[in-house]
Amino acid sequence: MNTTINSVPNLRLGYQSYSRVLVIGNFSNLAYRQAAENKTCTEMNAKTTSDCVPSAGVLFPGEPVNAQSLREAVETVGADAVLVVGATGTGSTQLWVPQTTRTTGSASVFGNTVTGQATTRTYGGYNVAKPWAGFEVVLYSVARDQQAWYANASAGGNAFSSWNDLIDAASDKSVARLVEDGILRSRE
């Protein structure tokens, strides 16, 4: 998996750490929303001193998020920050695996009779799809009602990668960068 991330903290807010973060997976696909929220929280709870809460437990996925429902969710969980993870673009790169043929054989001679056998195998002749996705990750300070951190991540997989693998990779990089940028405190 090839994953990159670029980020910038909002220096006007100064460096502050957050103790309880509500994570919102901004995906129309429920499975991807849950994957983003759960993976981000798993990483955040394991690697930082912050407590992470997936939004699916307090914001019903079937309803649009508005200012009132978000404010209520933040109050319910006692969050001092909201992290929003969403896709900015997705696709796949198609690679053609050319068809090749290999024939192996053997022959035996017995007197004036020759017998033999040959085996022919064909490989390739198909497309391989390698998925990729771009992500936007934004951390909002609840106390300041402003963006505290902004990042763009991109993840590219191999032919065996799933969309969840791309979400997992972006979540891993995002949490690591939040620590690196001094936004969240490392457990170590």
N, C-alpha and C positions, 0 to 999 in steps of 0.2 A: 504494500500500500504506500503510495506516495502522497503525503499530506503536507501542505504548507499553510502558514498563518501569518498575517500581518495585523498588528494591533497598535492602538494608541490610547493611553489613559488621558482623561480630561484633567489637565494640570491645574485648571482653575479651581477644581474642587480640592486640590491637595491630595496627599496620599492618606487614605483611610482604609481600614479593613472592614469587612462586613461579616457579621456573625450568623445571619440566617438569610438564605437566598431562596426566593421562589423562582423556579425554572419553568419557562413556558416554551414548549416546542411549537413553533408557528408553522405547522404542516397541515394541509387539508386531509391527508391520509392519517387516520387514527393510529395505525401501527407505527408509522414514522414519528408521530408526535410522542407516543409512549416510549419508543426507542431512544429518542433524543433526550427526553426528560429523565428516563431511568438511567441511561448511561452517564449523562452529565452528573446526576446526583450520586451515582456510585463512585465516580472518580472524585468528585468534590468531597464527599464524606470520607473517602479513604486518604486523600492527599492533602486536605486543608483542615484548618480548625473551624471552618464554617459549616453550619448545618444546612443541608440542601433539602428542599421540599419540591416534589413534582407538582405541577399545577393541576394535573388531571384529577387529583383528590379534592380540590377545592373549586375548580372552574369546570363546569360541565362541558365536555368536548363538543356537544351538539349545539351549543349556543355561541354566538359571536362574543368576543371579549370587548367590553366597553369600559369607560372610566369608572363607573359605579361598581361593576362586578369585580374589576381589578382591585379597586380600593378595599372592597369587602374581603377579597381573598388575602390581600396583604395583611389586613388587620386580623383576620382569622388565624393565620399562621405566625403572625408576629415578625414578618420579614422586614429587614432593613435594606434589602436590595432585590431587584427583579432582573433575572437574566433571560433574554429572549433569544432563542436559537431558531433560525429558519433558513430555507434553501433560497439561493438567488438564481440558480440555474442547474439543470441536470441534463445528462445525455449519455451517450456511449460512443466509443470509437470502435468502428468495425475493422477488423483485420482479416484479410483473406489468407487462409492456409492453402497453398497450392497443392494440387493433387500429384502424388508421386506413386509409381508402381515399382515393385521389386519382385523379381522372379528368382527363385532358387530351384535347383534341380540336381538330380543324380542319375547316373547311368551305370548299368552293369553289363558285362559281356560274359556270356556263357556259350562257349563254342562259337558258332557263327550267328548267334542271336544276341541282339542288344535290347535290353529293357530299361525303361527309365520312368522317372516321375518328375513332375515339376509342380511347384506351388507358387502361385502369384498372389501377392497381397497389395492392396491399394490403400494408401494413407492420404489424409487431407481432403481437399475439395470442399471446404466449408468455411463459413465466417465464424469469427470469434468476437464477441462483444466485450469491451472493457469499459465498465461504467465510470463516470466522473460526476462530481457535483461541486457547486460553489455554495458557501454558507455565509450568512451574516450573523454575528453574535454581538449583542448589545447588553451591557449591564447598566441598569438605572439605579441611582441612589434614591431611596424613598424619602429620606429626610430633606434632600436638596431638590427633589423633583426634577432631576437632570440626568443626562447620560454621564456615567462615570467612566465608561470604557467602551471602546468600539473595535471590532475585529472583522476581518474577512478571512475565511479559510477555504482552501480547495483540496479536494481529495480525489485521487484517481486510483482505481483498482485494477486487478488483473482479470482474466477470463473467469475466474472462480469467485470473484467478489460480488457481494449483494449490495443493495442500497443501504441496508442496515450496517454493513461493514464500513461504508463511507460515513454514515452518521456517527458511528462509534469512533472512527479515526478523528473526525472533526471535534467531537466532544472531548476526547483525550487531549488533543492539542490546545483546545480552548481553556480547559482547566489548568493545564501546565503553564500557558501564557498568562492567565490571570495571576498565578503565583509569581511567575517571572517578572511581571510588570508591577508587583507589589500591591495588587488589588485585594488578593486573598492571602492569608498567612499559611505557610507550609506547615504540615504536621511534624516535619523532621527538624 
